[in-house]
Amino acid sequence: MKSAADADWADAAVEAVPVTKSGHQIVWQCWIGKIHDTISWADFKPYESLRMEGAWGAHESTVNLTQNEDAWCIDLALMQQTNLQSGTIRPIRRIVVLKSGVLKD
């Protein structure tokens, strides 16, 4: 049975981003590796962050996302995503933007 967080958002044109009760932006990111000795994280799209934040707030453990031809299972308890075709696992994180340029895990 699919949760509300797993509803089909493929055609949604959602521009909103998740925010805390105090109005700070929430950004979900996945690890993409080291680039030129710099640790690199990539932001999920706003609608993906909204889905993950909704599941997080509802204490759901997983969210399924499809990006192009890739299907991912996002494990919110383990804070990792798994590519369902290749088995590739990457860490994810939830960041609260306190003010311009300042992030908090």
N, C-alpha and C positions, 0 to 999 in steps of 0.2 A: 504494500500500500504506500503510495506516494504521500509525502507530507506537503503542507502548504508551501514550504520553502523549496520543494522540488517541482513546483508548477512550471509549465512550459513558458519560458520567457524569451524564446528565440526571436519573436517578432515584436517584443516590447521596445518602445523608444523611451526608456527611463533615463532621465538626466540627473535625478536626485542622488545624493550620496548619504550614507548612514551618518548619523551624528549622535553624540552623547546627550543626556538630559540637559547638560549645560551648554550644548550647542557646538562642541568641538567635533571636528570631522573625524570619522573612523575610516581607516584605510586597511584593507586586507592585501597582503603581499605574498608572493611565492619566491623562493630562493632560485636564482638562475645561475649561480656560480660566481667564480672569481674572474673579473675582467681587469687586466693590467694591475694585479695585486690589490684590487679593490673588491670588497664583498658587495655583491649586487643582488638586489631584490627588485622584482617587478610588481607593479600594482595590478590587481585584478580590475576588470572593468567595473564602473559604478553599479551596474545592475547585478553583477556577480557578487560584489561586496554587500549589496542590499540583501541578497538571498542568504549569504553566509551570516550576516549580522542578525537577520530574522531567525535563522536556525539557532544561532548562538544564544539569542535572547530567550528562545523557547526551550532551551536545554536539550536540543536535538544533537545527536552525535555525528551525523553525516549529512552531506549535501552532494548531489550529483550535478555536474556541469558538463555541457558539451560545447567545445570550442572548435569551430570548423569541423574537421573529421575526427577530432580527439574527444574521448569521453573520460572524464576525471571523477574520482570519488574523493571528496574532501572530508577528511576525518578531523572533526573539531576537537575531539578528546586528545588525539595524538598530535594535533597541529601538523598534519602532513596531507599532501595530495598524492593520489596514485593514478597513473594513466592506466585505464582499464584494458587497453590494447597491448601496450609494451611492458607494463609492470613497473615503469619508472616511478620512483618515489621522490618527492621533493618536500622539504619543510615549508610551512606557511607561517605567517604571523599576523597578528592584529595590532594595528598601531593607532593610537589616539594622537591627533595633531593638536598640541596645546596652544601653539602660536606659530606664526610663519617660521618654518625651518626647524622647529623643535618637535621631536617625536617621543612618544612614550609607549613601550610595549605593554 
